[in-house]
Amino acid sequence: MKFNAIRLFNEDGKRVSRMVEQTLSDLDPGDVVIKSRYAAVNYKDARAVTGVGNVISRFPCVPGVEVAGTVVESADPSFRPGDVVTVQGGRDFGMRRDGGYSEYVRVPAAWVGRVPEGSDGFDMVGMGLAAYTSALAVDELLRRVRPEQGPILVTGGTGGSSSFAIDMLAGLGYRVVASTGKTSEAQYLKKIGASEIVGRDEIAGGDKPLEEQRWAGGIDAVGGAPLDALLRSTRKRGVVCAFGNAAGEELRTSIYPFILRSVSLVGINGNHPVPERGEVWARMMPGGDLHPRHIADICHTIPFAGLQAHCDKLIAGGVRGRAVVTFG
Ligand SMILES: NC(=O)c1ccc[n+]([C@@H]2O[C@H](COP(=O)([O-])OP(=O)(O)OC[C@H]3O[C@@H](n4cnc5c(N)ncnc54)[C@H](OP(=O)(O)O)[C@@H]3O)[C@@H](O)[C@H]2O)c1
């Protein structure tokens, strides 16, 4: 059987991805073979496909950290042909082991999660790592900041993860302010739950170590200067959850938000395979308090053949929401 996959090669130190024809024996070994139906495009997937940074640390490798599809064979009795399943996150899938940008995927059974009855996997991949990571951040805020304490700022507002954070926070009764570099997307941001939109450069009033106290809390998907601005303008005892680096890997700030306003900065890591996601993932399912209400507005589909062009656009900052790749 022959099928298509995107593979990233290291050619004389340059990372180059190509659509190639494969057979199962080209893929890394595993217990379960899945015919792919949907795969997501995260920021790190776009970096991998375009060869930016070092998301992939083994060559050649199939990128793509999330996929859903149907089991075609399994050496593990937990799964049978026809089961609808998803593989998402974990330390290796799509980074050090062949991932989801392939019409067939082969993985260890321990990485495979079941898709709830009645779903073809679209919503599971649509939410995926983006919504799960945001849900971990929202859960942290829920424990520490009440909606009546004031607005929550979400940075990188139109991004996949941030869109889900806005949706979930609004659903829980928080007043959400979205910061964005695409103010032309105000209508989209309001539709998914933002009450107010601010430009990327308007998070804090100025550049003093402490600025006007505006935010009861924050969810930050971008790091760098916007995270510093968020910390400087967070209210006393506010909580900021950070999980991203789209604006930069470095954080330069001062000690004053922490020692004069008791602001907390909480790091969030969502790279857990589905079988290990536990209670927060369960609460994201329909009926749960963290279930996003706007999956259809946030997610849009792209064909597998259009994935490489889409990744170029995402890295250039020109994408809204979250793309879900559909396989033929
Ligand atoms: N820690 C974890 O476990 C974890 C899990 C998932 C994601 N992440 C990280 O979270 C971040 C977002 O991921 P994603 O998949 O949601 O990406 P995404 O869909 O590409 O969203 C990123 C958003 O950040 C904003 N942005 C892009 N470049 C920027 C820049 N130079 N300066 C300021 N803002 C910029 C843009 O929103 P606006 O135009 O609206 O400002 C963009 O839509 C990434 O850094 C990713 O690596 C981490």
The ligand as a Tripos MOL2 file, in Angstrom:
@<TRIPOS>MOLECULE
LIG
   48    52     1     0     0
SMALL
NO_CHARGES

@<TRIPOS>ATOM
      1 N1          3.1720   25.2540   26.6010 N.am      1 LIG1
      2 C1          2.4250   24.4320   25.8860 C.2       1 LIG1
      3 O1          2.1540   23.2870   26.2670 O.2       1 LIG1
      4 C2          1.8360   24.9310   24.6060 C.ar      1 LIG1
      5 C3          0.7380   24.2800   24.0240 C.ar      1 LIG1
      6 C4          0.1480   24.8480   22.8710 C.ar      1 LIG1
      7 C5          0.6910   26.0060   22.3350 C.ar      1 LIG1
      8 N2          1.7950   26.5540   22.9150 N.ar      1 LIG1
      9 C6          2.3730   27.8060   22.3750 C.3       1 LIG1
     10 O2          1.3480   28.7930   22.3940 O.3       1 LIG1
     11 C7          1.5440   29.7130   21.3430 C.3       1 LIG1
     12 C8          0.2720   29.7930   20.4920 C.3       1 LIG1
     13 O3          0.0880   28.5440   19.8240 O.3       1 LIG1
     14 P1         -1.0530   28.3870   18.7230 P.3       1 LIG1
     15 O4         -0.9170   27.0160   18.1760 O.co2     1 LIG1
     16 O5         -2.3370   28.8780   19.2750 O.co2     1 LIG1
     17 O6         -0.4800   29.4250   17.6130 O.3       1 LIG1
     18 P2         -1.2330   30.3620   16.5700 P.3       1 LIG1
     19 O7         -2.5680   29.8180   16.2350 O.co2     1 LIG1
     20 O8         -0.2400   30.6410   15.4980 O.co2     1 LIG1
     21 O9         -1.4690   31.7160   17.4050 O.3       1 LIG1
     22 C9         -0.4260   32.5730   17.7580 C.3       1 LIG1
     23 C10        -0.9620   33.9940   17.7900 C.3       1 LIG1
     24 O10         0.0380   34.8170   18.4070 O.3       1 LIG1
     25 C11        -0.0190   36.1120   17.8330 C.3       1 LIG1
     26 N3          1.3320   36.4280   17.3190 N.ar      1 LIG1
     27 C12         1.9780   35.8370   16.2910 C.ar      1 LIG1
     28 N4          3.1880   36.4040   16.0960 N.ar      1 LIG1
     29 C13         3.2910   37.3750   17.0350 C.ar      1 LIG1
     30 C14         4.2880   38.3250   17.3500 C.ar      1 LIG1
     31 N5          5.4430   38.3930   16.6750 N.pl3     1 LIG1
     32 N6          4.0680   39.1770   18.3820 N.ar      1 LIG1
     33 C15         2.9310   39.1150   19.0990 C.ar      1 LIG1
     34 N7          1.9320   38.2200   18.8330 N.ar      1 LIG1
     35 C16         2.1180   37.3730   17.8180 C.ar      1 LIG1
     36 C17        -1.0380   36.0800   16.7040 C.3       1 LIG1
     37 O11        -2.2940   36.5380   17.2250 O.3       1 LIG1
     38 P3         -2.8080   38.0640   17.0360 P.3       1 LIG1
     39 O12        -2.4980   38.4420   15.6130 O.co2     1 LIG1
     40 O13        -4.2760   37.9980   17.3250 O.co2     1 LIG1
     41 O14        -2.0430   38.9140   18.0070 O.co2     1 LIG1
     42 C18        -1.1630   34.6010   16.4040 C.3       1 LIG1
     43 O15        -2.3980   34.2680   15.8310 O.3       1 LIG1
     44 C19         2.7690   29.2080   20.5590 C.3       1 LIG1
     45 O16         3.9030   29.9040   21.0080 O.3       1 LIG1
     46 C20         2.8450   27.7370   20.9490 C.3       1 LIG1
     47 O17         4.1490   27.2300   20.8340 O.3       1 LIG1
     48 C21         2.3660   26.0470   24.0260 C.ar      1 LIG1
@<TRIPOS>BOND
     1     1     2 1
     2     2     3 2
     3     2     4 1
     4     4     5 ar
     5     4    48 ar
     6     5     6 ar
     7     6     7 ar
     8     7     8 ar
     9     8     9 1
    10     8    48 ar
    11     9    10 1
    12     9    46 1
    13    10    11 1
    14    11    12 1
    15    11    44 1
    16    12    13 1
    17    13    14 1
    18    14    15 2
    19    14    16 1
    20    14    17 1
    21    17    18 1
    22    18    19 2
    23    18    20 1
    24    18    21 1
    25    21    22 1
    26    22    23 1
    27    23    24 1
    28    23    42 1
    29    24    25 1
    30    25    26 1
    31    25    36 1
    32    26    27 ar
    33    26    35 ar
    34    27    28 ar
    35    28    29 ar
    36    29    30 ar
    37    29    35 ar
    38    30    31 1
    39    30    32 ar
    40    32    33 ar
    41    33    34 ar
    42    34    35 ar
    43    36    37 1
    44    36    42 1
    45    37    38 1
    46    38    39 2
    47    38    40 1
    48    38    41 1
    49    42    43 1
    50    44    45 1
    51    44    46 1
    52    46    47 1
@<TRIPOS>SUBSTRUCTURE
     1 LIG1         1 GROUP 0 **** ****
